Amino acid sequence: MNKKPLYLVYSDKKSCTIDASRFMEISPDWIEKIEVLKEAKATALYGSKAANGVLLIEIKKAYASKIDFSQK
C-alpha cells in the first residue's frame, strides 16, 4: 500500500502532480511556498489519491518554465 502524499506542483493556473522521488529535482530556490493538506481536507479537494495528504508546492513565476506542467 502506498503511504506517500500526493505532490502537486503549481504556478499561476498551471499545475501537475509529480512522483515523490522527483521532488528532489526541484531546487529550493524555485519554491515560493509549500502547504500541507491533511486528512479530510486533502481527500475532499483531491479525492482518494490524496488519502495520505497533499503537498502543494508553489513555484516562483521566474522558474515556472523549468517545470513540465504537461505531466499528469
MODELLER restraints for C-alpha pairs under 7 A, 6 or more apart:
rsr = mdl.restraints
at = mdl.atoms
rsr.add(forms.Gaussian(group=physical.xy_distance, feature=features.Distance(at['CA:3:A'], at['CA:52:A']), mean=6.07, stdev=0.5))
rsr.add(forms.Gaussian(group=physical.xy_distance, feature=features.Distance(at['CA:4:A'], at['CA:52:A']), mean=6.16, stdev=0.5))
rsr.add(forms.Gaussian(group=physical.xy_distance, feature=features.Distance(at['CA:5:A'], at['CA:50:A']), mean=6.41, stdev=0.5))
rsr.add(forms.Gaussian(group=physical.xy_distance, feature=features.Distance(at['CA:5:A'], at['CA:52:A']), mean=4.84, stdev=0.5))
rsr.add(forms.Gaussian(group=physical.xy_distance, feature=features.Distance(at['CA:5:A'], at['CA:53:A']), mean=4.79, stdev=0.5))
rsr.add(forms.Gaussian(group=physical.xy_distance, feature=features.Distance(at['CA:5:A'], at['CA:54:A']), mean=5.23, stdev=0.5))
rsr.add(forms.Gaussian(group=physical.xy_distance, feature=features.Distance(at['CA:5:A'], at['CA:55:A']), mean=6.75, stdev=0.5))
rsr.add(forms.Gaussian(group=physical.xy_distance, feature=features.Distance(at['CA:6:A'], at['CA:49:A']), mean=6.97, stdev=0.5))
rsr.add(forms.Gaussian(group=physical.xy_distance, feature=features.Distance(at['CA:6:A'], at['CA:50:A']), mean=5.57, stdev=0.5))
rsr.add(forms.Gaussian(group=physical.xy_distance, feature=features.Distance(at['CA:6:A'], at['CA:53:A']), mean=6.30, stdev=0.5))
rsr.add(forms.Gaussian(group=physical.xy_distance, feature=features.Distance(at['CA:6:A'], at['CA:54:A']), mean=4.64, stdev=0.5))
rsr.add(forms.Gaussian(group=physical.xy_distance, feature=features.Distance(at['CA:6:A'], at['CA:55:A']), mean=6.19, stdev=0.5))
rsr.add(forms.Gaussian(group=physical.xy_distance, feature=features.Distance(at['CA:7:A'], at['CA:17:A']), mean=5.51, stdev=0.5))
rsr.add(forms.Gaussian(group=physical.xy_distance, feature=features.Distance(at['CA:7:A'], at['CA:18:A']), mean=5.54, stdev=0.5))
rsr.add(forms.Gaussian(group=physical.xy_distance, feature=features.Distance(at['CA:7:A'], at['CA:19:A']), mean=6.70, stdev=0.5))
rsr.add(forms.Gaussian(group=physical.xy_distance, feature=features.Distance(at['CA:7:A'], at['CA:20:A']), mean=6.57, stdev=0.5))
rsr.add(forms.Gaussian(group=physical.xy_distance, feature=features.Distance(at['CA:7:A'], at['CA:54:A']), mean=5.93, stdev=0.5))
rsr.add(forms.Gaussian(group=physical.xy_distance, feature=features.Distance(at['CA:7:A'], at['CA:55:A']), mean=4.94, stdev=0.5))
rsr.add(forms.Gaussian(group=physical.xy_distance, feature=features.Distance(at['CA:7:A'], at['CA:56:A']), mean=6.37, stdev=0.5))
rsr.add(forms.Gaussian(group=physical.xy_distance, feature=features.Distance(at['CA:8:A'], at['CA:15:A']), mean=6.87, stdev=0.5))
rsr.add(forms.Gaussian(group=physical.xy_distance, feature=features.Distance(at['CA:8:A'], at['CA:16:A']), mean=5.76, stdev=0.5))
rsr.add(forms.Gaussian(group=physical.xy_distance, feature=features.Distance(at['CA:8:A'], at['CA:17:A']), mean=4.39, stdev=0.5))
rsr.add(forms.Gaussian(group=physical.xy_distance, feature=features.Distance(at['CA:8:A'], at['CA:18:A']), mean=6.41, stdev=0.5))
rsr.add(forms.Gaussian(group=physical.xy_distance, feature=features.Distance(at['CA:8:A'], at['CA:55:A']), mean=6.10, stdev=0.5))
rsr.add(forms.Gaussian(group=physical.xy_distance, feature=features.Distance(at['CA:8:A'], at['CA:56:A']), mean=5.02, stdev=0.5))
rsr.add(forms.Gaussian(group=physical.xy_distance, feature=features.Distance(at['CA:8:A'], at['CA:57:A']), mean=6.09, stdev=0.5))
rsr.add(forms.Gaussian(group=physical.xy_distance, feature=features.Distance(at['CA:9:A'], at['CA:15:A']), mean=5.51, stdev=0.5))
rsr.add(forms.Gaussian(group=physical.xy_distance, feature=features.Distance(at['CA:9:A'], at['CA:16:A']), mean=5.47, stdev=0.5))
rsr.add(forms.Gaussian(group=physical.xy_distance, feature=features.Distance(at['CA:9:A'], at['CA:17:A']), mean=6.01, stdev=0.5))
rsr.add(forms.Gaussian(group=physical.xy_distance, feature=features.Distance(at['CA:9:A'], at['CA:56:A']), mean=6.10, stdev=0.5))
rsr.add(forms.Gaussian(group=physical.xy_distance, feature=features.Distance(at['CA:9:A'], at['CA:57:A']), mean=4.74, stdev=0.5))
rsr.add(forms.Gaussian(group=physical.xy_distance, feature=features.Distance(at['CA:9:A'], at['CA:58:A']), mean=6.00, stdev=0.5))
rsr.add(forms.Gaussian(group=physical.xy_distance, feature=features.Distance(at['CA:10:A'], at['CA:16:A']), mean=6.53, stdev=0.5))
rsr.add(forms.Gaussian(group=physical.xy_distance, feature=features.Distance(at['CA:10:A'], at['CA:57:A']), mean=6.25, stdev=0.5))
rsr.add(forms.Gaussian(group=physical.xy_distance, feature=features.Distance(at['CA:10:A'], at['CA:58:A']), mean=5.06, stdev=0.5))
rsr.add(forms.Gaussian(group=physical.xy_distance, feature=features.Distance(at['CA:10:A'], at['CA:59:A']), mean=6.05, stdev=0.5))
rsr.add(forms.Gaussian(group=physical.xy_distance, feature=features.Distance(at['CA:11:A'], at['CA:58:A']), mean=5.67, stdev=0.5))
rsr.add(forms.Gaussian(group=physical.xy_distance, feature=features.Distance(at['CA:11:A'], at['CA:59:A']), mean=5.26, stdev=0.5))
rsr.add(forms.Gaussian(group=physical.xy_distance, feature=features.Distance(at['CA:11:A'], at['CA:60:A']), mean=6.75, stdev=0.5))
rsr.add(forms.Gaussian(group=physical.xy_distance, feature=features.Distance(at['CA:11:A'], at['CA:61:A']), mean=6.35, stdev=0.5))
rsr.add(forms.Gaussian(group=physical.xy_distance, feature=features.Distance(at['CA:11:A'], at['CA:64:A']), mean=6.21, stdev=0.5))
rsr.add(forms.Gaussian(group=physical.xy_distance, feature=features.Distance(at['CA:14:A'], at['CA:69:A']), mean=6.41, stdev=0.5))
rsr.add(forms.Gaussian(group=physical.xy_distance, feature=features.Distance(at['CA:15:A'], at['CA:69:A']), mean=5.74, stdev=0.5))
rsr.add(forms.Gaussian(group=physical.xy_distance, feature=features.Distance(at['CA:16:A'], at['CA:69:A']), mean=5.27, stdev=0.5))
rsr.add(forms.Gaussian(group=physical.xy_distance, feature=features.Distance(at['CA:16:A'], at['CA:70:A']), mean=6.94, stdev=0.5))
rsr.add(forms.Gaussian(group=physical.xy_distance, feature=features.Distance(at['CA:16:A'], at['CA:71:A']), mean=5.86, stdev=0.5))
rsr.add(forms.Gaussian(group=physical.xy_distance, feature=features.Distance(at['CA:16:A'], at['CA:72:A']), mean=5.69, stdev=0.5))
rsr.add(forms.Gaussian(group=physical.xy_distance, feature=features.Distance(at['CA:17:A'], at['CA:72:A']), mean=5.79, stdev=0.5))
rsr.add(forms.Gaussian(group=physical.xy_distance, feature=features.Distance(at['CA:30:A'], at['CA:59:A']), mean=5.53, stdev=0.5))
rsr.add(forms.Gaussian(group=physical.xy_distance, feature=features.Distance(at['CA:30:A'], at['CA:60:A']), mean=5.57, stdev=0.5))
rsr.add(forms.Gaussian(group=physical.xy_distance, feature=features.Distance(at['CA:30:A'], at['CA:63:A']), mean=5.75, stdev=0.5))
rsr.add(forms.Gaussian(group=physical.xy_distance, feature=features.Distance(at['CA:31:A'], at['CA:57:A']), mean=6.87, stdev=0.5))
rsr.add(forms.Gaussian(group=physical.xy_distance, feature=features.Distance(at['CA:31:A'], at['CA:58:A']), mean=5.91, stdev=0.5))
rsr.add(forms.Gaussian(group=physical.xy_distance, feature=features.Distance(at['CA:31:A'], at['CA:59:A']), mean=4.63, stdev=0.5))
rsr.add(forms.Gaussian(group=physical.xy_distance, feature=features.Distance(at['CA:31:A'], at['CA:60:A']), mean=5.80, stdev=0.5))
rsr.add(forms.Gaussian(group=physical.xy_distance, feature=features.Distance(at['CA:32:A'], at['CA:58:A']), mean=5.37, stdev=0.5))
rsr.add(forms.Gaussian(group=physical.xy_distance, feature=features.Distance(at['CA:32:A'], at['CA:59:A']), mean=5.33, stdev=0.5))
rsr.add(forms.Gaussian(group=physical.xy_distance, feature=features.Distance(at['CA:32:A'], at['CA:60:A']), mean=5.10, stdev=0.5))
rsr.add(forms.Gaussian(group=physical.xy_distance, feature=features.Distance(at['CA:33:A'], at['CA:57:A']), mean=6.12, stdev=0.5))
rsr.add(forms.Gaussian(group=physical.xy_distance, feature=features.Distance(at['CA:33:A'], at['CA:58:A']), mean=5.30, stdev=0.5))
rsr.add(forms.Gaussian(group=physical.xy_distance, feature=features.Distance(at['CA:34:A'], at['CA:55:A']), mean=6.77, stdev=0.5))
rsr.add(forms.Gaussian(group=physical.xy_distance, feature=features.Distance(at['CA:34:A'], at['CA:56:A']), mean=5.55, stdev=0.5))
rsr.add(forms.Gaussian(group=physical.xy_distance, feature=features.Distance(at['CA:34:A'], at['CA:57:A']), mean=4.64, stdev=0.5))
rsr.add(forms.Gaussian(group=physical.xy_distance, feature=features.Distance(at['CA:34:A'], at['CA:58:A']), mean=6.26, stdev=0.5))
rsr.add(forms.Gaussian(group=physical.xy_distance, feature=features.Distance(at['CA:35:A'], at['CA:55:A']), mean=5.87, stdev=0.5))
rsr.add(forms.Gaussian(group=physical.xy_distance, feature=features.Distance(at['CA:35:A'], at['CA:56:A']), mean=5.02, stdev=0.5))
rsr.add(forms.Gaussian(group=physical.xy_distance, feature=features.Distance(at['CA:35:A'], at['CA:57:A']), mean=6.64, stdev=0.5))
rsr.add(forms.Gaussian(group=physical.xy_distance, feature=features.Distance(at['CA:36:A'], at['CA:54:A']), mean=5.82, stdev=0.5))
rsr.add(forms.Gaussian(group=physical.xy_distance, feature=features.Distance(at['CA:36:A'], at['CA:55:A']), mean=4.82, stdev=0.5))
rsr.add(forms.Gaussian(group=physical.xy_distance, feature=features.Distance(at['CA:36:A'], at['CA:56:A']), mean=6.26, stdev=0.5))
rsr.add(forms.Gaussian(group=physical.xy_distance, feature=features.Distance(at['CA:37:A'], at['CA:53:A']), mean=5.57, stdev=0.5))
rsr.add(forms.Gaussian(group=physical.xy_distance, feature=features.Distance(at['CA:37:A'], at['CA:54:A']), mean=5.05, stdev=0.5))
rsr.add(forms.Gaussian(group=physical.xy_distance, feature=features.Distance(at['CA:37:A'], at['CA:55:A']), mean=6.50, stdev=0.5))
rsr.add(forms.Gaussian(group=physical.xy_distance, feature=features.Distance(at['CA:38:A'], at['CA:53:A']), mean=4.49, stdev=0.5))
rsr.add(forms.Gaussian(group=physical.xy_distance, feature=features.Distance(at['CA:38:A'], at['CA:54:A']), mean=6.55, stdev=0.5))
rsr.add(forms.Gaussian(group=physical.xy_distance, feature=features.Distance(at['CA:39:A'], at['CA:51:A']), mean=6.45, stdev=0.5))
rsr.add(forms.Gaussian(group=physical.xy_distance, feature=features.Distance(at['CA:39:A'], at['CA:52:A']), mean=6.94, stdev=0.5))
rsr.add(forms.Gaussian(group=physical.xy_distance, feature=features.Distance(at['CA:39:A'], at['CA:53:A']), mean=5.99, stdev=0.5))
rsr.add(forms.Gaussian(group=physical.xy_distance, feature=features.Distance(at['CA:42:A'], at['CA:50:A']), mean=5.72, stdev=0.5))
rsr.add(forms.Gaussian(group=physical.xy_distance, feature=features.Distance(at['CA:42:A'], at['CA:51:A']), mean=6.89, stdev=0.5))
rsr.add(forms.Gaussian(group=physical.xy_distance, feature=features.Distance(at['CA:42:A'], at['CA:53:A']), mean=5.59, stdev=0.5))
rsr.add(forms.Gaussian(group=physical.xy_distance, feature=features.Distance(at['CA:42:A'], at['CA:54:A']), mean=6.00, stdev=0.5))
rsr.add(forms.Gaussian(group=physical.xy_distance, feature=features.Distance(at['CA:43:A'], at['CA:50:A']), mean=5.25, stdev=0.5))
rsr.add(forms.Gaussian(group=physical.xy_distance, feature=features.Distance(at['CA:43:A'], at['CA:51:A']), mean=5.49, stdev=0.5))
